[in-house]
Amino acid sequence: MSYSKKNNALIIFIDDDNREQVQRQFEGSLGQDQQKILYRAFVEDTIANCLNLHNVSIRVCCTKGATTRLVNDVVSSIESSLNPEQKRNLKSSNFRVLESSGNSIGKRVARCFRAAFEDGHPAVALIGCVTPTLDQQVILNAFNLMSKMDLVIGPTHEGSYYLLAMSRHIPELLDEAKWDGGGEIYSQLVAICRNHSFTWQELDLWYDLRNPEDLEFLVTDINHFRLVGDEESASRTERVLGEILKDLPS
């Protein structure tokens, strides 16, 4: 199967700075080895979940070095546990692991978007790897909304975003925001849209696994999956959490 530029593109953004920030947030609650294992499970489940999407080109953009090695190792290790459709999508040329460059998160995000649009994709969405329970329908809904919106934002409780999607390359959005400003990024993007009269749509509020308290939301979501008969979603994260909870003092 050849690489399709007609497909919308989904960027899974896996960044060194983000990885270190996520693991640092769990200090005091989890040991370093537990932080690393849990983060890896987030990456595994996020990639596996996105491999269920139809007619979407997946671009896993990661920082050169340790993060790229982690992603390539994850891609190799999860293949045997994927269902037939996921395996086909993983082996397709529409799944790519790409190295991101730039001396800040903002510049790396901007270059990932620009590269996807330069490759000819009509619309591009970006998510991180700390939302392993994110419903695939949320991503598809974002692509549907982009038929009439410049920007679609999925806000988090902390004022950041769990999904960011654009229907065209908008340099102002990527260049004017201070991406390294943490939780302020959502309000910045909205202000830029208003200043430039860009159209935008907000998705439902969601959580982004950056704090120990967020694990409660995660456990609730996983329990819901199992109650409705879904044994696949976030299964790797569930297994790791089970091991961590088992090791905690009673």
N, C-alpha and C positions, 0 to 999 in steps of 0.2 A: 504494500500500500504506500503510495507516495504522500509526501507531506502536503496537506491541504491548506492553502491560504484562504479558502472560502469559509473554513470553520472559524467560529469565535475562539479566542485563546484564553486559557486560564493559567495564570502565573501562580505557582506555589513558591512564595518568597521565603527562603531559609537563609538567614543571615547570621554571621558570627556575633555581631553586637546584640542582636535579638536573642540568640541562643544563650549568651552569657547573662543577659538581663533576666531572662526567664528562670534560668537555673539559680541566679542570685536571689530571686524573690522567694525561693523555697528554702533558703538557708535558715537554719534554726528549727525547721520542721522536718527536713529530709537531709540525709547525709549526701556527700558529693557523688558517690556511686549511685545512690538512689535517684538523685537529680538527673544524672546523665541517662540512666536507664529509662526513666519516665519520659524525658524529652525525646529520646529515640522512639519510644512507643507512640508519642504524638505524631512524629514524622511518618512512621510506618502506617498508622491508621489514616492520616490525612491523605497520603498518596493512594492507598488502597481505596479509600472512599471516592476519590476523584476519578479513579479508573472505571467507575461505573457510569460515568457520563457519556452520552452519545454525541457524536459529531462536534466534539470540543477538542481542540489541540491543547495538550497539557505541556507547559514549560516549567520545569522545576529549576528555579534560578537560585543559585547558592554561591556563597563567597568561596573564592579559591582557597584551597588548603584543607584544613581539618573538616570543614563543613561539607565540601565537595566529596571528600573521602567517606564521610558519614553517609551522605545521600546515596552514593554509588553502592556502598555496602548494604544499605537498606533495600535498594532496588533489587540487588542480587538475592538477598535473604528472604524477601517476602514472596518471591515468585511462586514457590512451591505451595504456598497457602492460599493463592488467589483462585477465584472461580474462573471458568473458561473465558467468559467475556472480559474480565479484568486482565487475564494473561494476554489475550489478543490485543487489547489496547496498550498494554505495557510493551509488547513486541512491535507495535505499529510505529511508523515513523512520525506519527502525531504525538508521541510521547518523547520528550527530549529533556536531558539534564544539561543545563547551561551554566557557565560561570558568570557571575555578576561582577562588575568592576566599579570603582569610584571610592573616594576617601571618606564618604559618609553614607548613612542609611538613605538619606534623601536622594543623593546622586545615584545610588544603586537602584532605588525604586524607579527613578526617572528613566534611567537607561534601560531597565527591563521593559517598561511600557513602550518607550520609543522603539526598541528593537522589535517588539511584537507588531507594532503598527507598520514599521518599515518592511516587515515580512509579509505584509498584505492582509493581516487579519482585520475583519470589519469592526470588531468590538473586543475589548480586552478587560478581563477582571483579574484582580490580585487578591489572594488570601495568604495568611501565614500558615504556620504548622501547629498552632496551639489551639485549634478548634476541631479536635478529632471527631466530635459529634455533630458537626455542622451538617444540616440536611441538604442533600443534593438539590432539592427543589428550590432552596434559597438561592443557590448559584444560578440555576436556570431562570428563576424569576428576575434576577439581576440582568441577565442577558435580554430577557423579554422587555424589561423596562428601558433598556438602552436604545430601543427602536424609536423612542421619543424623548430621551433625556441625554444630556451631555455627560452627566456624572450620576452614579448610583453609589451611595455610602451605606455600609452596615455599621452602625455605631455600637460601641461597647459601654458598659457601665462606667468605665474609667475615663470616658471622653476620647478614646482613641477609635480605632475601626477594626472590624474583623474581615471586612470585604470592601474593596474599592474598585469601581469599574468605570471605564470611559468608552464612549461610543466613537471617539476620535481622539487623535493626539492633541492634548491641550497643554502646551508648554507652561502657561501661566500657573495652572494648578500644581504642576510638578516643581516649578522653579521658585515660586513665591512662598510656598509653605515652609516652615521650619520643622522639618521632619524629625529632627533629633530632640524636639521639645516635649516628647512624651505625650501625656494625656491631652495636650492642647491641640493636637492635630485636627481633630474633628471640627472644632469651632473655627479653626483657620481655614479649612477647606470650604466650609459654608460661607464664610466672609468673602473669600476669593470669588466664589460663584456669584454672590450678590454684587460684588464690585464690578464684575465683568459681564453680568447678565447671562451667565451660563444657567441652563436648566439642570435641576438636580432632584433626586428622589431619595428619601431615606427608607431603609429597610427596617425590619423589627429590631429592637434592642437585643443584644446577645452578650454573652460573657466571653472573655478572652483569658485563657488560663495563665495568669501571671502572678497570682497570689494564692497562698495556701487555702484561703477561704473559698476560692473558685472550685476547688476539688469537690465541694459539696454539690455544686451544680452539675459537675461532671458525673458523679456517682448517680445522681437522680436521673440524668439523661440515659445513662447506660442501663439502669434498672427498668426504665420505660421501654427501651429497645427490647429487653428480654421478655417483658410482660406481653408485648405484642407479637412475640415470636421471631424477632430479629436477633439471631445469634452471631451475626457477622460484624455489625458496626461497632467500632471502638473495641474490638475483642482483644487486641494486643495491649491497649491501655488498661483494660479491665484486668488482664492477667498480671500486669506489673503492679497495679494498685493492690491487688490481692496479696501479692508477695510482700509489698511494703507494709501493709496493714498487719500482716501476720508477724512481721518482725518487730512491730512497735510494742513497747512494754504495756502490759495490761493494767 
